[in-house]
Amino acid sequence: MRDTRYAMHELTPRQVKITDAFWSPRLEVNAQRAILHQWRELENSGCLDNFRLVTGDKVGFREGWFFADSDAYKWLDAAARSYAVAPDAQLKTLMGTFIDLLARAQTADGYLFTYNQLHFPGQRWINLQVEHELYCHGHLIEAGVSHFEATGEIGALNIALKAANLLVLDFLDAGPDKTCGHEEIELALLRLYRATHIATYLELARQFLERRGRSAFFPIKLAREFSAANARGKSVQQQRQAYAATQPDYEASKLPLGNFAKKPRLITARWYLNALSGRYAQQHAPIRQQTTPVGHAVRFGYLETAIALLHRLRPDDTLLPALERTWEHLITRRMYVTGGLGALPALEGFGRDYELDPEYAYGETCAALASLFWNWEMALITRQARYSDLFEWQLYNAAAVGMGLSGEDYLYNNPLACRGGVTRRAWFAVPCCPSNLSRTWASLGKYIYTFDQDQVWIHQYIGSATTLDVSGPIDLSIESSLPYSGAITLRVNPAAPIDLTLHLRIPSWASVSPISLKINGEDQPLGTVEQSGVEPTAQGYDPRLSRFISITRTWQPGDVIELTFDLPITLRRAHPRVKGHAGKVALTRGPLVYCLESVDNPGVNLFTARLNSATLHAEYDERLGGSVVLRAETLDQQALTFIPYQLWANRSESQMTVWVKAE
């Protein structure tokens, strides 16, 4: 019998045309500026030259981190996804040139890792927990799949297949030590399986996941890997010095600085304890026993996404309970009000329960993106609105903040309070976030609609249009004024009258305010759902308040749904166990979190000002690309302007805070 729980169908991004007043300009910037900027930075940093050194096209010395190859692969992934929805001749040429370079740099049996190929020829799969060989091969494989899906060409896919076949040969049925310290290869193999239906890729991904937390004497083995990696790093420096001695004009590429991150006491000791315990890389327990978000937040998100995708492709009910418990723990105790993940710099990961200091907040952009991927998989599996709700919240806040309005400057870490030192940068020493953002933006269309035999779900209210085959062809379109106002129009236009159920998500932020629903101008009743007996969340945002309302009827050509949400200003308060938040509030309106930025509030001490909430009101402001800002006064009548958190740091270095004192 067919397992109907997994029958919800995804769309590809190219099946959805986005026509959204808020998102369309951002997607245009992504396609026309951001991706080309990222290519230039990869050239400037020497990342692309590393492949040319392998092929002999260039003479020089390898630059960048040992995992730098992944940044180039992620660019190809982003470029391919962008090309799929916005074909561009220049982008196609760049992709083709790079794919040709990769094909020549790859060994005959599929290996491609420039760090070893240039510095340690003949060595492979050394220090899997530290040096990210499998992580890099994962992004190579994902890029190959994305390029094939975008173009139908097999050049990049053949590179991915050669790499994957080598992994099958070397790692299938291997022991528990054979896992990567940074999850990604699991996702890549699962995507490759979906594209090719070759069962060994699915099986290897499953084995990689099942091996986690099963290595005996892990702390000892990890310490040895650290020691070996350090020794190899010293060898590379000696090679560099020897090369420089023979090349007087040689000057090593200087990687750009990272952003400032305020660090709590004892962070170095905590990092070592976290790493050696296995928690840093989610190696501390088998996956069904991992029910608490721990360690590096990006790695955590990629792991959860891979487990959920495995469950969707090969249903295993022993996997789902841990995923759901982990998600509950995340939103109730270890997530910031923006949806940002990762409380500890250096660790780039989770702290203890309720350890959510806004100034220490790391909130790496890639961690937010990893959470988007995970929540999408959970939405597909469970059909519960809570996961689509958290997707929306993180999309507009924790993720969108990562790319500046120009598309050419970025934030890596995303604190919720900044006294200085955090600025947008054109590039980073570890530039994982820019192309990760670009590939996510290019794929945005896939996250709006899903469907089944006689059902359609609307997950996000983003202006768009698509055609589905749901017991017959049906055109759907959304006109949306979000995130700044709450008017939504859905047009349902089947080729002929059709019976189906349409599921509309009621966002959590709209759960306590009036909602209007009309079909062809006639008011429709809206039921309510009481939430009781649930643990309060750490920072006042609760995606569990979201729900789907279901409309079952015979839809006629030209039917129109009008959905109107109020967007009241909400004062959110932290859980009493979150230190330093007593008497403070975070302001939200609709799906947006707001903040004070010093450039808008001259003469105001953002960290001592006390809000008079009775004076709060929303106004349209043409600055920052046009947005709705919040105006208010302090108790001593100083003017305050709050801007959407996603827009801060777009003008100059500044101070900022999300949490403000209130009367």
N, C-alpha and C positions, 0 to 999 in steps of 0.2 A: 504494500500500500504506500502511496506517495506521502511523504512527510510534509504536510502543508505549512509547517512553521517556516520552512526555508524557501517558500515559493515567491516571496517578494522580489520583483525584478528591478534591477538598476538600469539606468540609462547611461549612455556614454556622453561625455561633455558635448560632442558635436551634434547630438540629437536634441540639444536644448539651446535655443538662441536667447541670450540674455539681453534684455532691453530695459535696464534698470537705471533710474536717475542717479542713484548712489553708486552702484557697482560698475556700470558700463564705463565711466571715465577712468576708474581705477584699473579695470581690465585692459583698457586701451593703453594706459601708461605702462602696465606690465608688459604687454606684447611689443610695444613700439620703443620703449626706452629701457625698462629694467633689465630685460634679458640681454640686450645688446651691451648695456653697461657691464653686466656680469661677465660677458665674454672678454671685454677689454681688460677687466681687472684680473681675470685668469691669465691673460697674456702678460700683463704688467708684473704679476707676482711670480712668474716663471712656472706656474703649474702646467700650462700646456707644453712648455718647452721640455718638461720632464719626459714626455712621451717621444718628443723629437730626439732626445738624447738616446733613448732606447733604440729607435730605428736608425740612428746614425745621420738623421737629417740635420743635426746641429751638434756642435762640440761645446761642452761646458760642464757645469756641475749641477747636480740635482738640488732644487730648492724646495723649501716648505716642509711641513710635518710629514711623518711617514704615511699618514692617511690622506695626503693631499689629493691623490687620484680621485677620491670620492667626490670632491668638489666639482671636478670637471664632468664626471658622470652625471651628477645631479643637475648640472647645467644642461646637458644633453636631454635629460629627462624632461626638464622644464621647457626647453626649446621645442621638443617634439609635441608636448601637450599643447603648447601655445599654437604651434603650427596647425594642429588638428582643428582648432576653432577659428584661427585667423591666419590662413596661409600667407606666407611672405617669402619672396624670392631670395632676399638676402639671408634670411634665417635658414632656408633650405640649403643654400650654398655652404654656409658655415657648418651646418650639421653634416653635410656630405663630406666636407674636407676633414672634419674631426673623426668621422666614422672610418674614413680611409686610413687616417693616422693610427687609430686604435687597432684596426685589422692588421697593420704592419707591425705594431708594437707587441701584439699578443703572440705568445709562443704557439708552436704547432699543436700542442695538446690543450691549449685554452687558458694558460696562466697569464695574468696581467696585473703586476704589482710593481711599479717602477722602483720603489724603495729597495726591494730585494734584487730586482733585475739589474740595477745600476751599482748598488753598493755591496751586495752579497750574492753574486750569481750562483745559481745551483741550490740556494737555500729556499725552502718553502714552508709555509704553515708553522713559522717560528713565533712563539709567544702569542698564541691566539687570544688570550685575555687582554693583551696590552696593545698589540700593534695593528689590529683592525684589518687584517688581510681579508677575512670573510666579509666584513662590513663593506670594504671597497668592492669586492666582487659582487656583493648584493646590489649596490647602486649601479654597477655596470650592467647587471642583468635587468634591473628595472628600466634603465635607459633604453636597452634593446627592445623590451616589450613595448614601451611607450612609443618609440619610433616606428615600430611595425604597425601598431594600432593607428598611428597618425597618418602614415604614408602608404602602407601596404608593401613597402620595400623590405627586403630580407637581409640587407647588409648588416645592420646593427643587431638584428635578431640572431643571425648566425654567430656573431661574436658572443652574444649572451648564451646561446646554446652550447658553444664550445666550452665556455667557462663553467656552465652548469654541469655538463657531462664530466668535466674534470672533477668537480666537487662530488658528484655521485661516485666516481671511481675511487676517490681518496677518503670519503667520509661516510658513505652508506654502511650501516652496521658497524661503525666504529665505536669506541668506548666512550664513557661519560665525560672524559676530559675534552673531547673534541667538540667544543662549542665556542662561539665568539663572545668576547667580552662586551661588544657593542652590538645589540640585536639589530638586524636589518636583513641578513641573508635569508631568514625565515620568510619574511614578507616577499622578498624577491622571488624565491622559489615558488611560493604560492601563486604569485601573479603569473609566473612563467607557466605553471601548470594550467591556470585558467586559459592562457593563450594557446597552449599546445595540447592539453589533455594527456601529457606524458606522465604516467602515474609515479615514476621514480622521483620526480621533482616534488610531488606532494608527500611522498613517503620520507624523503630526506628532510623536508621542512618539519614534518611531524617528529622525526627523530631528534633533530636539533632542539626542538622545544622540549621534548620529553627528557633529554639529558640534563637539562638545567637543574642544579641543586642536587645532583647525584654523584658528584666527584668526591672521592674520599681524600681527606687531608688537604682540602682546598686552600687553606691559608698558607701552608708550606709551599704548595705548588705555585701559588700566585706570587709569593715572595721571591721564589726562584725566577719566575718570569720577569718580575720587575728588575731583578739584578741583571738578567741576561739582556733585557731591553736597554738598560743603562749602559752596559758594556758595548752593545752594538751602536748606541748613540755616540759613545766616545770614539768608536772606530770611524764613524762617519765624520766626526770633527777632525780626526787625524787625516782622513782622506781629503777633506776640504783644505786643510793647511798645506798638505803636500801639493795639491793642485794649485793653490794660490801661489806657492813658492815658484812654480814654473810659469805662471801667468800673471805678470806684474799688473796687468790692467784689470784683473778679476776683482769684482766687488760683489759680495754676497747680497742677494736680494734682502731687503729689510722688510719683514712682515709688519703690517700696521699694528698699532697698539690695540688691545682690547679696551672695552669700557671699564670705567671705575666700578667696583662693587664693594660696598662696605661689608666687612667680614666680622662675624661675632668672635668672641673669645674661644680659644681652643679648637678653632676650625681645622687646623692641620691634624691634630690628634684625632678629631672626629672623622676626618677623611680616611686616615689609615685604618681606624677601627671598622669603618663602613666597608672599605675595600677588602680587608682581610677576612671579614665575616662573610663575604659573598654578597652582602646586601647591595653594594654599589652597582653591581652588574646583574642583580637578580639571580645570583647563583647560590643563595642561602637555603633554598628548599625546592622540592619538585613543584611544578607549576600549579597543581591542584591544591597545594598547601600555601600558596602565596595569596594572602587575602588582605595584605596591608601594603599601601604604596610606599616603596622604599627605594633608596639609592638614586642614581642618576635619572632625572625625570624624563629625558628623551628616550633613553634605553628602556625605561619602564613602559612608556607609551607605545613604543614599537613592539615590545613583547606582548602587551595586552592586545594590541591590534592583530598581531599574528595569531595568537591563541583564538581570538574571536573569528578571524577569517578561516582558520583551520576548522573550527566548529561549524561554520557555515558551509564549508565545502565538504566536510566529512563529519556529519552530526555525531556528537559524543556528549551525552548529557552529563557526564562527569566533569566536563570543563566549565559549563555555564555557571554553576553555583559560586565558584571562586571568582569568576569575572564580575558577577553581580555584587558579591560581598566587597570586593576590592573597590568597585566604583562607589558604593555607599560610603566606605571609609574615606575615600578621596573627598567627596563633596561635603561630608559632615565634619571632617577634622583636618584636612591637609590641602585645601585649595583656597586661594585668595579670592576676594570679591570680584576681581576681573576675570576669574577663571584661570589665572596664572598658576603654574605649577613649579615648585622648587623654591624652598625657603632658604637654602644655604648656598652662598657663593663657594667657590673652590670645589665643593661637592657637586655643584650644579644640580642639586637634587633635594629630596625631601628631608625635613627635620622631624621632630617629634610631633605627636598630636597637638594641635592648637599652637604650634610654634610658627607663627605667621606675622613676624615683624615686617611692617611695610618697607622699612629702609634697608633691611637685609635681603628683602625679596629678590630672588634671582629671576624667576619667571621667564626662563629662556624661550625665545620665540619658537624654536624647534619643538620644545616641550608642549606648547599650546597646539602646534600643528599635529604632533603625534596624538594628542588627545582628541583632536577632530577626527582623525582616522579611526581611532578606537570607538568613539561614540557613534560614528556612522555604521560601523560593523554591528554594534550593539542594537542600534535602531532597526537594522535589517533583520537581525535574529529575533528580537523580542516584539517588534512592532509597538514599542512603548514610546510615548512622546517625550519622556524625560531625557532621552539621549539626544534627540533632535534639538531639544531646548538647550542643553548644555553646548551642543555644537554651535547653535546660533550665538550664545553668550560669549563663547570663546572666540568665535569668528570675528565678532565686532569689537572685541576688547583685547584679549590676550594675544590674538594672532595679528589683527589689523594694525596694532601699534608698531609691529616690527618693520613695516615699510613706510618710508616717508612719502609725502605727496608727490615728490619729483620722480619717484621710482629709482633714484640713484643714491639714496642714503638709507641706513638701516639701524635698528636697535637689536643688539644681541641679547642682552639681559634687560629686564623690564621691571625695575623697582616700582613700588607704589608711593614712595616718598624719596625725594632727591634734594639734597642741599648743595649739589654741584658735582661736576665731573662726569656726568652721563650725557653724552651727545650722540646724535646720529653720525654714522661714519659711512664712507663710500665702500669700505671693505674692512675685513678683519683678519687677524692672524689665523683664526679658524672660521672660514666663511661658509659655514654650513647653512646658515639661516636664509640668506638672500635667494638662492635658487630653490630652496624648500618652499619659501613663500610663493615664488613665481610658479612653481608646478602646481601648488594648491589653488592659486587664483585661476590658473588656466583650466583647472578641472572643476570650477565652482558649479557649473551647470548640472553635474551628476548628482548633486546633493539636494536638489529641489523636489523632485518627483520620484515616486516608485509606484509600481502597479502589480496587480495579480490578475487572475482570470476575469473577475468582475469587480475589482476594487482599485481605487487610486488613492494614494496618500500624498498630501502636500506637507512637506517637512519644513520648507523655508519660504517666506513670502518675499521673494526676489523677482522683480519684473522679468518675465521670460515667456517663451512660447515653445510648445513641443507638440508632437503628434504621437499618440499611443495606439496600439492595437489591443483593445480591451473588449473582447466579444464584438469586435468591429472597430474601425478607425474612428478616432476622436481627437479633435484639436483642443488643446488646453492652452490658456494664456493667463498670466497674472500681471496686473498693473498694481504697483506697490509704491506707497509714499514713505515706507520705512527707510531708515530708522528714525526720521525726524517727525513724522506724523503717522497716524494709524489707519489711513484709508486704503483698503485692499479691494480690488475688483478681479474676480475670476470669471473667465468666459469659458463655457463648456459647449462645445460645438461638435456633436457627433454627426457622422454622415447620414445617419438615420436614427430615429428614437432608439434608446438603448437603456437597459436596466443595469445599474451599477451603484456601488456604494462609494461615496467620496468622503475621505477622512481629512478633516481640517484641523491643524494643530492650533490649540489655544495656548499661547505662550505663558510661562509662569509669571512673567511681569504683568500680564493682563488678567491674572486670576482673581484679583480683588477689586477690579474696576468695571464699569459698565461696558458691555459688548453688544453691538448691534449686528444681526445677521438677517439679510434679506435675500430672497430668491425671486428674481423677476419683479422686484419692487415690493414683495409681500414679506412682512415680518415673520421670522421663524423662532420657535421657542428654543432656548438654550438651557440644558440641564446644568446642574452644579455638582461638583464632587467635593466631598469633605475629606480633608487630610487630617488624620488623627493618629496619635501614637507613634509618630516618627521622630527620630532624633533631630534636634535643631542643627542647622549647619553652622560652621565656624564663623562665617562672615556675612550671613544674612541673605544670601542668594540661594534659592532652593529650586532646582529644575524639576523636582518631583511634583511640583504644583502644576506642571503642564499636563495637558491631556489632548486626545483627539476627540472631536465630535464627529459623528458619523451620519451622513445624509444618504439614505437609500431611496431612490425614486427612478422613474423613467425620465431620463434626460432627453430634452428636445434640442434640435439645432437652434443655436442662438440663446440658450439659457445663460443668465447672468447672476452671479453671486456677489453680493456686496457685504463685506465684513469690515466693521469699523471698531477699532480699539481706542480707548482713551490712553493717553500717555502721561499719566500724572507723575510729578516728581516724587520719588520715593526715598525716604531716609532709612538706610539700612544700618543695622547695628550688629556688632560682632558678638559672638558667644562670650559669656563672662570669663571663660577660661583662656581667652586670647589676651595675653598681657598687653598693657599699654593702650587699650582701646576704650576704656571706661569714659563715658561722656563724649565720645566721638561718633560721627556718622559718616557714611559714604553715600553720595548722592547718585541716583540712577534715574533714567527716564527712558521708558521703552527698553530696548535691548542694550542701551549705552550706559557705561559707567563714566562719571564725570570727575574732573580734577581741577584744582587750582594750579595755575602756572604763573610764575613771577612776572613774566612779560606782560600779562594782562592785569596784574594787580600791583602796580608800583606803590611803594611805601607801605605795603601790607606785609606783616610777618605771617607767612602762610601757616606756620607751625604753632602760633599762639592765638591767632585770630579766632574769635568766637562767633559762630554763625547765628544770626537771627532768622530762624527758619520761616517766620511769618512773612518775611519780605521776599521769599523765593518766587521767581517766575521765569518762564522760558521766553527767549527772543531769538528771531532769526538774525544771523550775523554773516555778512558776506566774506569775512576773512576766512583763511584756511579752507578755501574751496567752497565756501558756503555751508554753514552748519547752524544748528540750534544750540545756543549757549544758555546757561542759567545765570541770571542776575540775582543778587541779594545784597544785604548789608550785614556788617558785623553788629554786635550789640552796642558798640560805640560809634555806629553809623559810618564806618568805612565801606566804600563800594567793593563788592566782590563779583568776579566773573569766573564762572566754571566753564571749561571746555570739555568736549568728549576726550576721554583718556587716550583714545587711539591717535589723537592729533597732537599730543604734546611733543615738544622737542623738534618742531618743524621750523622754528624761526631763529633760535639762538640758544646758546647754553643757558639753562635756567634752573630755578628751583621749582619743585612740584610736590603736591601731596594729594592723595585721594581721600584720606581720612582727615576730617576737620572737627574741631571742637564745636559743640552746639550747646545752646542754653538748656 
